[in-house]
């Protein structure tokens, strides 16, 4: 795993813990938050990891350079999508996804 994804994963787990604590405070604001955090497995089973993952990846997408986003959107246009398969002579054969 690259350093970038390692950092993203750490941010996801941190956000999952924050979501858990927020839910605990929301459910009973007079009770202090728990001193012992649930294990990662418990956070995942309770759905906090998935909620955090969606949130963090959305934040990363929103913070991307707008010019990079334009290139991504340009590549996703139907006329630009294709699958490259290596032929017998190592020359790529292009098959468009969408037939006109």
Residue pairs with C-beta under 8 A, 6 or more apart in sequence:
1 9
8 56
8 57
8 60
11 56
12 49
12 52
12 53
12 56
13 40
13 43
13 49
13 52
14 52
15 52
15 55
15 56
16 43
16 44
16 48
16 49
16 51
16 52
17 37
17 43
17 48
18 52
19 48
19 51
19 52
20 37
20 38
20 43
20 46
20 48
21 33
24 31
24 33
24 34
25 33
38 46
40 49
43 49
44 50
74 80
75 81
78 97
78 98
79 96
79 98
81 96
81 97
81 98
82 94
82 95
82 96
82 97
83 94
83 95
83 97
84 92
84 93
84 94
85 92
85 93
85 95
86 92
86 93
87 93
